[in-house]
């Protein structure tokens, strides 16, 4: 057991970590273009934050959270998603007092107890953005645009943007009554989960994957057909902005999102993989969440979250290769103890000039050192022995072209700076 990772967790070794670095750096780059700044919140929070923020009736709170009492008898939970912690930090650090909107992004590990499967682990990694302080549909359009640009620049070509409106407290209250009456008339056809949801969170029934439920609720009323004038105007303006940016979208009445805090805009981005479909991103507007978590009234918000594991799997399914650019600039092969000792002053000078460099630590033969240099993909190799030290001359070999150049050992750093 000591040498086996817990179920639902996975080591990210150097053979994979370069892919993670690539998508993380790309996400940071795109967020920066849109004026979003990084926020880092604790890996655990008070359990009450997620109960109030995510919702008591959600599967996350009811079934999936890693919660425990710490040594001070405080009820603590490893964060199952990113938004609630960001909103808590927004309130605690009084970010609402700064010029608005507040535009934040995060890259964080999250934890949910669920059955591990491809692209889904119990410890997973979430990328997300949160834009707080504006209820204008223009920022909804910006959030969707950022996600689309991120996926497009990663090379995903077959993206489908699906949008919906899940209304506001005013129109949803009337709609929920209508929906509950409908579900009551269908209760003999509902699965156990939907029977539980029909009173607590009836909109979640629309999201049910049970074939029997889906067959028997084909005429279910949808929220978007029952929204108020304000929500309708907001949704129409969102579509205008998306049209202006040439973002293709479709209205999908079945998008309800799994968390309680969503209002008005809800959206998903689907990658139409070769032979399959994969939801790579989901998000929406959560006006009222800041107040619900103890912050000031009237602070609106919108954001999205995406799973890094699922994204990497989607890139793989679309045959999108991420090039591994990790390599050493130069390997210094040494002959004899004097040369090995001398190599450390050379290595020190190279590294201080930000030239990555390596030497041998296993007392290999010169032939084996060259093989090792090739395996670690070093761009250049030099051999240093007593003669080279005495004459201040080395042969620099370009490992990519096999071209060899004789240079002064004392000029090695400058020569590499010119070539790299």
Secondary structure in CASP SS format (residue, H / E / C, confidence):
PFRMAT SS
TARGET T0000
AUTHOR 0000-0000-0000
METHOD secondary structure of the structure
MODEL  1
X C 1.00
X C 1.00
X C 1.00
X C 1.00
X C 1.00
X C 1.00
X C 1.00
X C 1.00
X C 1.00
X C 1.00
X C 1.00
X C 1.00
X C 1.00
X H 1.00
X H 1.00
X H 1.00
X H 1.00
X H 1.00
X H 1.00
X H 1.00
X H 1.00
X H 1.00
X H 1.00
X H 1.00
X H 1.00
X H 1.00
X H 1.00
X H 1.00
X H 1.00
X H 1.00
X H 1.00
X H 1.00
X H 1.00
X C 1.00
X C 1.00
X C 1.00
X E 1.00
X E 1.00
X C 1.00
X C 1.00
X C 1.00
X C 1.00
X C 1.00
X E 1.00
X E 1.00
X E 1.00
X H 1.00
X H 1.00
X H 1.00
X H 1.00
X H 1.00
X H 1.00
X H 1.00
X C 1.00
X C 1.00
X C 1.00
X C 1.00
X C 1.00
X H 1.00
X H 1.00
X H 1.00
X H 1.00
X H 1.00
X H 1.00
X C 1.00
X E 1.00
X E 1.00
X E 1.00
X E 1.00
X C 1.00
X C 1.00
X C 1.00
X C 1.00
X C 1.00
X E 1.00
X E 1.00
X E 1.00
X E 1.00
X C 1.00
X C 1.00
X C 1.00
X C 1.00
X H 1.00
X H 1.00
X H 1.00
X H 1.00
X H 1.00
X H 1.00
X H 1.00
X H 1.00
X H 1.00
X H 1.00
X C 1.00
X C 1.00
X H 1.00
X H 1.00
X H 1.00
X C 1.00
X C 1.00
X C 1.00
X C 1.00
X E 1.00
X E 1.00
X E 1.00
X E 1.00
X E 1.00
X E 1.00
X E 1.00
X E 1.00
X E 1.00
X E 1.00
X C 1.00
X C 1.00
X C 1.00
X C 1.00
X C 1.00
X E 1.00
X C 1.00
X C 1.00
X E 1.00
X C 1.00
X C 1.00
X E 1.00
X E 1.00
X E 1.00
X E 1.00
X E 1.00
X E 1.00
X E 1.00
X E 1.00
X E 1.00
X E 1.00
X C 1.00
X C 1.00
X C 1.00
X C 1.00
X H 1.00
X H 1.00
X H 1.00
X H 1.00
X H 1.00
X H 1.00
X H 1.00
X H 1.00
X H 1.00
X H 1.00
X H 1.00
X H 1.00
X H 1.00
X H 1.00
X H 1.00
X H 1.00
X H 1.00
X C 1.00
X C 1.00
X C 1.00
X C 1.00
X C 1.00
X E 1.00
X E 1.00
X E 1.00
X E 1.00
X E 1.00
X E 1.00
X E 1.00
X C 1.00
X C 1.00
X C 1.00
X H 1.00
X H 1.00
X H 1.00
X H 1.00
X H 1.00
X H 1.00
X H 1.00
X H 1.00
X H 1.00
X H 1.00
X H 1.00
X H 1.00
X H 1.00
X H 1.00
X H 1.00
X H 1.00
X H 1.00
X C 1.00
X H 1.00
X H 1.00
X H 1.00
X C 1.00
X C 1.00
X H 1.00
X H 1.00
X H 1.00
X H 1.00
X H 1.00
X H 1.00
X H 1.00
X H 1.00
X H 1.00
X C 1.00
X H 1.00
X H 1.00
X H 1.00
X H 1.00
X H 1.00
X H 1.00
X C 1.00
X C 1.00
X C 1.00
X H 1.00
X H 1.00
X H 1.00
X H 1.00
X H 1.00
X H 1.00
X C 1.00
X C 1.00
X C 1.00
X C 1.00
X C 1.00
X C 1.00
X H 1.00
X H 1.00
X H 1.00
X H 1.00
X C 1.00
X C 1.00
X H 1.00
X H 1.00
X H 1.00
X H 1.00
X H 1.00
X H 1.00
X H 1.00
X H 1.00
X H 1.00
X H 1.00
X H 1.00
X H 1.00
X H 1.00
X H 1.00
X H 1.00
X H 1.00
X C 1.00
X C 1.00
X C 1.00
X C 1.00
X E 1.00
X E 1.00
X E 1.00
X C 1.00
X C 1.00
X C 1.00
X C 1.00
X C 1.00
X C 1.00
X C 1.00
X C 1.00
X C 1.00
X C 1.00
X C 1.00
X E 1.00
X E 1.00
X E 1.00
X E 1.00
X E 1.00
X E 1.00
X E 1.00
X E 1.00
X E 1.00
X C 1.00
X C 1.00
X C 1.00
X C 1.00
X C 1.00
X C 1.00
X E 1.00
X E 1.00
X E 1.00
X E 1.00
X E 1.00
X E 1.00
X E 1.00
X E 1.00
X C 1.00
X C 1.00
X C 1.00
X H 1.00
X H 1.00
X H 1.00
X H 1.00
X C 1.00
X C 1.00
X C 1.00
X C 1.00
X C 1.00
X C 1.00
X C 1.00
X C 1.00
X E 1.00
X E 1.00
X E 1.00
X E 1.00
X E 1.00
X E 1.00
X E 1.00
X H 1.00
X H 1.00
X H 1.00
X H 1.00
X H 1.00
X H 1.00
X H 1.00
X H 1.00
X H 1.00
X H 1.00
X C 1.00
X C 1.00
X C 1.00
X C 1.00
X C 1.00
X C 1.00
X C 1.00
X C 1.00
X C 1.00
X C 1.00
X C 1.00
X C 1.00
X E 1.00
X E 1.00
X E 1.00
X E 1.00
X E 1.00
X C 1.00
X C 1.00
X H 1.00
X H 1.00
X H 1.00
X H 1.00
X H 1.00
X H 1.00
X H 1.00
X H 1.00
X H 1.00
X H 1.00
X H 1.00
X H 1.00
X H 1.00
X H 1.00
X H 1.00
X H 1.00
X C 1.00
X C 1.00
X C 1.00
X C 1.00
X E 1.00
X E 1.00
X E 1.00
X C 1.00
X C 1.00
X C 1.00
X C 1.00
X C 1.00
X C 1.00
X H 1.00
X H 1.00
X H 1.00
X H 1.00
X H 1.00
X H 1.00
X H 1.00
X H 1.00
X H 1.00
X H 1.00
X C 1.00
X C 1.00
X C 1.00
X C 1.00
X E 1.00
X E 1.00
X E 1.00
X E 1.00
X E 1.00
X C 1.00
X H 1.00
X H 1.00
X H 1.00
X H 1.00
X H 1.00
X H 1.00
X C 1.00
X E 1.00
X E 1.00
X E 1.00
X E 1.00
X E 1.00
X E 1.00
X C 1.00
X C 1.00
X C 1.00
X C 1.00
X C 1.00
X E 1.00
X E 1.00
X E 1.00
X E 1.00
X E 1.00
X H 1.00
X H 1.00
X H 1.00
X H 1.00
X H 1.00
X H 1.00
X H 1.00
X H 1.00
X H 1.00
X H 1.00
X H 1.00
X C 1.00
END
